[in-house]
Every structure is written in structure tokens, then in C-alpha cells.
Amino acid sequence: MMDMLFQTFRLGRYDLPHRIVMAPLTRSRARQPGNIPSPMNACYYAQRASAAFIITEATQVSMQGQGYAWTPGIHSRDQVEGWRLVTEGVHKAGGLIFLQLWHVGRISHPALQPDGMLPVAPSAVQPKGMAFIENERGEGELVPFLAPRALQTEEIPYIVQQYVRGAKKALEAGFDGIEVHAANGYLLDQFLCSSTNQRADDYGGSVENRMRLLNQVVEALAGIWGPDRMGVRLSPMGTFNDIEDHDPERTFDLVASALNEYGLAYLHLVNPDVPALERGTEPHPRALRMLDTIHKQFRGPLIIAGGFDHETAESWLQLGRADLIAFGRKFLANPDLPERFCQHARLNADDPATYYGGGAIGYIDYPTLAQERGEEPRIQIDERWR
Ligand code: PHB
């Protein structure tokens, strides 16, 4: 039987040739100053255009939404021009690309904020851990997080407006769709989860209130893009960025049920038990039940990301646990990942030392199979991209 991974799939407005998605990956290589996508960034995405579709690295919708040095934005005209190079490159190579819209909330630092202000969040709860900033010498540096400033109720419409502006600019930049980043402990997830949301207004307390901001964002953006070119990413039971919900089963049950109403192109989940897959074992029963609950509530296409290889991806599709599988680290290191899976070819190993920041090395120099066979020249690295 043919692999399910290589069966076509209808995703919202698009016909996909297979089920292998490129997951969003922070690479911290936007051109400075201004966090502007560059020709090198366009080359990286165009190299990976054989994905069923690409979801870009998380991209801040505003200066306030930035949480790490050198991540790209979608709030200035130069950034729109930079992203246009990316979308044109991917389209020329026959691919599709969705922009992931991001506001980090408390996972930031005054050094990254406009006018050195405090980051904003649902409540003034300080995250454990460190922020990645650019220091005065222009180098990356880790510094402790601070307690953020709690948003006033009257400010929340302006948060929605930041997403609206980003979504409109994404249209201008020629993307095929957008993904709302509501996962991994960033702003929308901070509203969803009880450990970071201690609000007493209409945006805190009950799950209905905690998901109000996400619903308002999704509704506003669906009005711009149409729900059939839009997805939402969640990380149920996630703990990344020092976040926790006291009852994730109930919270994400209700969130999935609410999102089901919009007719979205897809829901994208971070696998709640990546370590199990990486060990080659079944996920924790609680993680499996969580996925099952969401699957029952959300009746549109489901994408799952995190820790998959060819075999586990195929098996999860066969079991009906997902419709598409997103690959991050494997796509980073293998620009022709679908072809490599198809041929059961060896994979390049990813190099964690070059995940974030730097230039072309560990970014656009991972070879394709054709390059390994000498049929195509290896990428010539421009000196300016080092
Ligand atoms: C990161 O930059 O480390 C990062 C960004 C977005 C995520 C997760 C991690 O969703």
C-alpha cells in the first residue's frame, strides 16, 4: 500500500501533493537593523518548497510582540518587501507558504521592547528563565526575564489590532495563508492558561473568558483572509516558557470546540509528548487522551508536530491521529525531506549550534540528495552571508 504520507490532501483552499509539512522554526537570521527578511532567508525557504506547505518561523506582529533578538517582523514596509522576496522564491519553486503571526507577551525583555518598556502580558507573572537579547556589542546574550506589565482591559482591542495589521501586511507580502501562534507559552497561550492568567475582567477566570482574546483574533483575521486560508497552533499540556494550565483537558476541549466553529483550514498541535516519540515509545496515556479529546471536538484537518520520523509519522496517519505531520528539525537539515522520505534515503543530521543566529552555515548549506550525487552544485556561500 502507498504510504499515507504521500497521499494528496485538500487543505482549505489548497490541494496539497502529500502530507509532509514544514513546521515553524525560529532561526534568528533576519537582516539588521529592522528585523527584515533577506535574500538569504528567501533562499532558505525556497530550498524547502517541496513541503506540502511551509509554515514560516514565528514572526512578530509588532515591536511589542518581539521576544528574541533578530527574529523577523511583519509590521514595517521594509519587512513586507523582505517577505515578498521569500514568497516569490517559494512560489517560483512551486511551493506554498503560510506566515505564522506572533506576539510573545511576557517572553521578552525591555532590551527588545519599544522605548525600553516592560513586556506586556495578561498578568504580572514573571517567567522563570532567560530572555535572548542583543547586547551593546551587537552579540546575543541571555538575561533574566522580568515581571511583565499586566494589560489593562482598554488596551486589549489594540492587541487585536496588532494582529490585524500583521495579517493585512501578510496579504500584501504575497503569502498563501496565515497561522495564528497560540502555543508555547506566548501571549495568546498566556491568556489561555491559568498559571499566567490571573485576570478578574472579561479576559480571565473561566475558560470562556481566557479564550476570548484568541477568539477575537481568529474572528478578526478570518474577516481578512477567509478561514479557509488560516490555521491556529496550540500546545495542549505544554510547559515550554514556564506555563501551565490547572485543567488542560477541559481548557483545550473547550478551545478546540470553539475553534471548530470557524471553518479553519486546520488546527496545528504541538505533540504533548515529544520525548516518548523520540524514545520510540507510545505517548503517555494522558497525552493520547488529550489528543483524542481535541480530535473529537475539532472536525477539520489536524496537523501534529514534534519528534516524528518517517515511520512514526506514517503510523500516526494510519491510526487517524492526524491528517498531516509537520517536521521541524528534520526539515531544517534536509531541504528535500519529502524526496528523502519517498526514497527511504539517509537524512542529514541537524546541528543545534547553528539553529539561532549566524549566517549561511547551518542554514542554506544542508545538501539535497541531488547535490550529494554531484548533479547540482552545492550552494556557493556569498561572503556577505557569513
Ligand atoms: C524560540 O524562538 O525558541 C521559539 C519560538 C517560537 C516557538 C517556540 C520556540 O513557538
Boltz pocket constraint, residues with backbone or C-beta under 6 A from the ligand:
constraints:
  - pocket:
      binder: B
      contacts: [[A, 26], [A, 58], [A, 68], [A, 183], [A, 184]]
      max_distance: 6.0
